[in-house]
Amino acid sequence: MSVQSLRWAVADGATLTRRALAHWARRPGEVALALLFPVMVVLMMGYLFGGQMDVPGGGSYREFIVPGMFALTMAFGVETTFAAVAGDAARGVTDRFRAMPMAPSAVVVGRAAADMLHSVAALAVMAACGVLIGWRVHGTAAGALAGFGLLLLLRFSLVWTGIYLGLTAKGPESVAAVQILVWPIGFLSSALIAPSTMPGWLGAIAEWNPMSATVTACRELFGDPGHAGTSWAAQHSVLMAVVWPLVIAAVFIPLSVRRYRAMGE
């Protein structure tokens, strides 16, 4: 790719990123509801059920749950990405973009960039909520930044998963199928409870879940309770929190680009 082509692709991608942000600015209620849901779950789990939850090794369940909710928020963002991409495709917007003189990568790159900006805002809201219920970072500032970086890396890989699913779906109403996929994966992890409290075979699956790698790594980097584990995946959670998203991205970025290029053929 030449320098001129790269500049063209970056400029077009930035234009479509601004388009997505403009849509959110015109529909602030939808954005607020999307940010409110994980906050509501944190409050519900922390105050309604927190008194009955024991954290392996001791510690506050509220501090245990906040990193898990960070990761779940990143995972549930797949639904937002899917709905936006599938909606544009169903309304013919994607086809009109394909007919315009713009870089072929602009549509998918613009969507990915916009959703990453939304994810940064979601993490900021979640972190503020966590502080209000008693969550604190007990590790170093560098460790905390690394933890948030791993969360955004997970979200980056899942953005491309959502883009691919959105491009292959019949329409935005298919989001129910995505929920059936995302929710079990999200909850069958160490996000809300420790895998050691599950039946042996189920706990083993949970510990090797990509979600669990990010959650456990963040608890370790933040200095929160519940990150200790006996499995290889738990003992090397930071490594796995990097490897899993890179593997997912390596699969779904080429699939997304190939699917976009094949549309209309």
Residue, then its C-alpha position, 0 to 999 in steps of 0.5 A: m500500500s502506498v503512502q497516498s493510499l494509506r492516507w486515503a484509508v485513514a481519512d475515510g475511516a476517520t470520516l465514518t468514525r465521526r458518522a457513528l459518533a454523530h449518530w450517538a450524539r443524536r440519540p443520547g438516550e440509547v447511549a445512556l441506557a447502554l452505559l447504565f445496564p452494567v452499572m445496574v448489574v454491579l450495584m445489584m450483584g454488589y449490594l443484593f448478592g454480595g453479602q452471600m458471596d465468598v471469595p476464595g482466599g478472602g477479600s471483598y466480593r465488591e472488589f472481586i466483581v468489578p474487574g469481572m464486570f469490566a470484562l463483561t461490558m467489553a463482551f456485551g459490546v459485541e451486540t452493539t457492534f453487530a446491531a449497527v453493522a447489520g442495520d447498515a447492511a439491511r438498510g442498504v447503507t453499506d452498499r451505498f458506501r461500497a459504490m462511493p469513491m472511498a477506501p474499501s477498508a473505511v467502513v469496517v475500520g470506522r466502525a471499529a474505531a467508533d466502538m473502541l471510543h465507546s468502550v473507553a467511555a464505558l470503562a470510565v463510567m464503570a470505573a467510577c461506579g466501582v469506586l463508589i461501591g468500594w473498589r480500589v486499585h491496590g497495585t501500581a499505576a502501571g499495573a492498572l493501566a496494563g489492566f485497562g489495556l488488556l480490557l480494551l484489547l479484548r474489546f478490540s478482538l470482539v469488535w471484529t467478531g461483531i463486525y463479521l457477524g453483522l456482515t453475515a446476518k440477515g438483519p439487526e433483529s438477529v441480535a438474539a442469536v448473538q446474545i445466545l452466543v455471547w451471554p453463556i460465554g460471558f457468564l461461564s467465566s470467572a467474571l462473577i464467581a470463582p471457577s473453583t466453586m463450580p463442578g470440576w469439568l465446568g470450572a476447567i472450561a471456565e478457567w480456559n475461557p478467554m474472558s476468564a484470562t482477561v478477568t483474572a489478569c485484571r484482578e492480578l494487575f489491580g491487586d484485587p482478590g480472587h486472582a489466585g488459581t491452580s490451573w496453568a491458565a490462571q497461573h499465566s493469566v496475563l499471557m493468556a489475556v494477550v494471546w486469546p484476543l490476538v488469536i480472535a482478532a487474527v481470525f475475525i479481521p481477515l474474515s470481516v474484510r473478506r466478507y465485506r469485499a464479497m458483499g454484492e458479488 
